[in-house]
């Protein structure tokens, strides 16, 4: 309750209802009989200890076949199955839900016991007789008995009322006719003490081996056709007969095989003849057919050599047709007559080059003899022109071979008449459709120029052609002159500049260096060689300067420049030795002079201050700078003022102000250290007759040594 009071004494009351909602706890599932017999009642109880109502209940069942499915039989906490059966088997769970949450219980398994039902017997292979099942002799017969039961039932097999096997599957390997009879399957549920059984009749028949065969053969020197149908063996013998192909034909029934002769002139191409076979082991008659066909086209001849070219195989083929065509080589002069394909093998020999072989084909449906010809030929190569390339480029030479009936191989030989192998890094060989291409990689004018040979050979001969490869050098690049070659101050680097003379193509420059022999003495000088080392290469053609480092200051080096046009090098430039950089002492002299002046000035001031402040200790030094003029230096007195001054001088009275030192004598500094880099000359200047307080003029001359 909430009350609100106003100033006039009126108040308002508001009431609020507070409801505490309790979530449901995980329910507990109980089954009063988890293993009932089919038909017995079963009750499942789902209980929840706590939770705010209303509480809703749902039931679920899980099976391997159907997965999780809802159980609509109940929406309460109790699920009642009045008569449990096999469809109720599975894992059960219940879900409880209120306005707060939803919780599912754990699963409980309900296992309903039943069976066995009436057995079902499956026989493999499956065959039916008038009395039941049938099987062919010597076959493996499998009898499989199955009956629905929980728990699974036990099976026992009986043959003619005698127990022969215990188990669900009874296998009769290589069954014989003596095993015909009654087979009974007994199914027992040992838990429920119940049983059922089923009896079948198995009759064993055996058919002739294999399957019926129908064919057509040439007869009467290829003038007639013999139709032959056969299926021999079996018990009883199979009945064989050729069906009518026209009104004039007579149907003759025979056992095991039947032959029918037809004139070839009466047969149309594509005619089909059918043979029917019956047997007690067969439910229906089986038939086999044969179609008389004239093979399309005619014989096809070819020749092929073995891998090592040791033999030549002559092949004559005329596939298809029924009956098959008969093939002969050279009217039976070589080999025997054969059907469809006739292969004759000859030993390789050049005498067969150009020889003609004939294959003849015979067939009842064709009165004329058809032939094909094959001629053995050695390879023939087409003439190829000479090749010219610039040094450094790849050169390609092609060898073209005219088509022949024998497969030929091509071998390349280099300009030294050595066979070129496919794994060579210098050469590459590409073969395709009668053409072989030889590639000479990165040609060199003094190595790769010359005659190359292409050789083609097969089992009956060979031929070859020569191809001239001319490798030309690029034009010589222009000459080079060195315009500048200077050491750095430390002599570890040089600055190099050059110029080109004349016109011509070039692709770059290279710098070569050589240590001068005069840089070494003794054994090292004797061991020195005059070889040049390339210290810079691949310099772009537009560049005319380069800096080289890493020099030994103790060695005198010589340098030269060479222009390069691809792989063609020009004439080396003149050989030069680097010069030392020009000496410039002006900055050093100015710096030394300024430094000396500063040092001399500071030293003079310190000495002067020391003399003034130490007049008593060094009177002579003091008088040297500040003593009055001697008596003989007096001037002529021409007025009273001059006379007074002169009298005072004669009497030896000195001016007290001349002996005074400006400043306090107690602040005297110690004598400064002499300066070694400059000679300081102090010159006494005459003291003018000024008032006593006038300063003393001193001129300081400083002389420095560079």
URJOFEN-V207917 format. One line per field, one symbol per residue. ss: DSSP state (A for helix, B for strand, O for the rest). burial: # if it has 9 or more other C-alpha atoms within 8 Angstrom, else .. A space follows every 50 residues. Layout:
BEGIN
ss = ???
burial = ???
END
This chain:
BEGIN
ss = OBBBBOOOOOBBBBOOOOOOOOOOOOOBBBBOOOOOBOOOOBBBBBBOOO OOOOOBBBBBBBBOOOBBBBBOOOOOOBBBBOOOOAAAOBBBBBBBBOOO OBBBOOOBBBOOBBBOOOOBBBBBOOOBOOOOBBBBOOOOBBBBBBOOBB OOOBBBBBBOOBBBBBOOBBBBOOOOAAAOBBBBBBBBBOOOOBBBBBBB BBBBBBOOOOOOBBBBBBBOOOOBBBBBBBOOOOBOOOBBBBOOOOOOOO OOBBBOBBBBBBBAAAOOOOOBBBBBBBOOOOOOOBBBBBBOBOOOOOOB BBBBBOOOOOBBBBBBBOOOOBOOOBBBBAAAOBBBBBBOBBBBBBBOOA AAOOOBBBBBBBBOOBBBBBBBBBBOOOOOBOOOOOBBBBOOOOBBBBBB BOOOOOOOBBBBBOOOOOBOOOOOOOBBBBBBOOBBBBBBOOOOOOOOOB BBBBBBBBOOBBBBBBBBBBBBOOOOOOBBBBBBBBBOOOOOOBBBBBBB BOOOOOOBBBBBBBBOAAAOOAAAAAAOOOOOBBBBBBBOOOOOBBBBOO OOOOOOBBBBBBBBBOOBBOOOOOOBBOBOOOOOOAAAAAAAAAAAAAAA AAAAAAAAAAAAAOOOOOAAAAAAAAOOOOAAAOOOOOOAAAAAAAAAAA OOOOOAAAAOOOOOAAAOOOOOOOOOOBBBBBBOOOOOOOOOOOOOOOBB BBBBOO
burial = ......................#######.#..#.###.#######.#.. ##..#########.......#..##.####..####..##########.# .####..#########.####.#....##..######.#######.#### ..#######.......##.#...####..##########....#####.# ########...#.######..##############.#######....... ..######...###..#...#.#######.#...#.#########..##. ######..########################....######.#...#.. .##.#.########.....############.....############## ##..##...######....#......###....########.###..##. ###############.########.#######..####..#########. ....############..#.....#........#..#.#.#......#.. #...################.##..###..........#..##..##.## ..##.##.#######..#..##...................##..#.##. .......#..#......#......#..###...................# .#.#..
END
